[in-house]
């Protein structure tokens, strides 16, 4: 009798209930976790963000416009956009080339290349800026040569661009490498068998498969380029109207107790960040839709 009882299947509905209990939590646990997450985001994200815009418009629209249109602010905005416009395409080319080489080919030094790509994630941006000063500064390795040829990198726009490129170059590559590795090389090999050239394989096979991940990496790269502070601060020299980006300009005017001007420029930077988040969300939704379409097909 005991053996029969032990071997008998569980009562109808028992297994589903046990499965639900193992994969779900009680309502009070879910509500507590959601409340904690919302409270954390409100305290550390929503309130500071709202404060930036409140302080920016606190003294009126005229003061806000004057703060973002004065010459030093305009120069900072232009320099920030210039650094992003130069660094993002460079990182785009590097990221695609590095990801394609790592995901599609086997070669000596592959692990070393992966480690170097991750280097900006592990090195402080301030250290990165200091490295450029030691290399291209007046007392650096190439300082005398640059001086003799009337070339200026540190405390000038080229140094800011170099620092921005360094801190942002992992983003595109790191978005593409896992995806390309997961896709394998079967499609490229099939295209090669059919007579496609390397450029045709990239344009018609590889690029369509990674286009959303590529756009996602570009968006992240651009956001970091516009918001970078540490590395740019070291190499810029803080020359007002010449080498100050938006984050540096915000720091300077805030330290001078020009709070309205500081928050006005900060609001522009925050607005650019919000636009980036919206684009990021749109790309994520397109990627999810594309994956669902492939699964259904």
Secondary structure, 3 states (H helix, E strand, C coil): CHHHHHHCCCCCCHHHHHHHHHHCCCHHHHHHHHHHHHHHHHHHHHHHHHHHHHHHCCCCHHHHHHHHHCHHHHHHHHHHHHHHHHHHHHHHHHHHHHHHHHHHCCCCCHHHHHHHHCHHHHCCHHHHHHHHHHHHCCCCCCHHHHHHCCCCCCCCHHHHHHHHHHHHCHHHHHHHHHHHHHHCCHHHHHHHHCCCCHHHHHHHHHHHHHHHHHHHHHHHHHHHHHHCCHHHHHHHCCCCCCCCCHHHHHHHHHHCCCHHHHHHHHHHHHHHHHHHHHHHHHHHHHHHHHHHHHHHC
